[in-house]
């Protein structure tokens, strides 16, 4: 079952510059921001808490990363919406039963969460991520 929006992801060219802008806009405490690298995806991410959800800023670490390719094609902007679930395996099985195929296999994402994406062709041109609630 989907329990909430985990985060909204925005692709950016420069993480530090984007963090400065979003901190001004949101009035957030820089100490509350978590920055990490997801080596498997060749991306650096920053999570900015906003109430019960987060804004995730994504910066490519190499030209081969999916985010670098996204930026080259689309420019900076919203990349995906992540939905939190208690059980990624149950949610994936439910989707398959509805005829919606995940984009690849579940894998580890930022924060060590287990994630899977749904192709935008399946979801009205919106890239959706399902993220299993951490324990």
Steps between C-alpha positions, in 0.01 A plus 500: 500500500621851419520700821631842393715697259855421610664768289484710187822488298648786300791457257763774532832583337660638817399356837653773716336778300163326507532439875565869556190592299270245662620588851410863432161406353410252775666680790654171605778429746809388301580256783178309418616419145647158425743474207629166368632329191324209336797347322294241312302782334797741462308772682530726804178569684386744763183448700329811636225424753167673442244389757449125466662482157825611336627674193784301344751683284688278252838596350679270251850382592582380148378562145380137484253535786127495431474846658767644266307360203174636640654847544645496146159418356267697731704750699458555872165431661275244657625146445273265697258453787582230755220322683562319827381144552537259789572209264662552163451134405126512574459830315696371199284185489184713521621718209579197287148377571371833368709459184758764598859383465777651713800652322765244592545306819483640856836635615658701777454874473599803708482452875526123452132478405384226267350666190349431160389739226198496270557613142332833412333329203303297758408798722385793288855627433595520870797300623389337825725336755378262766718508812469246778469658841826464693506301822 
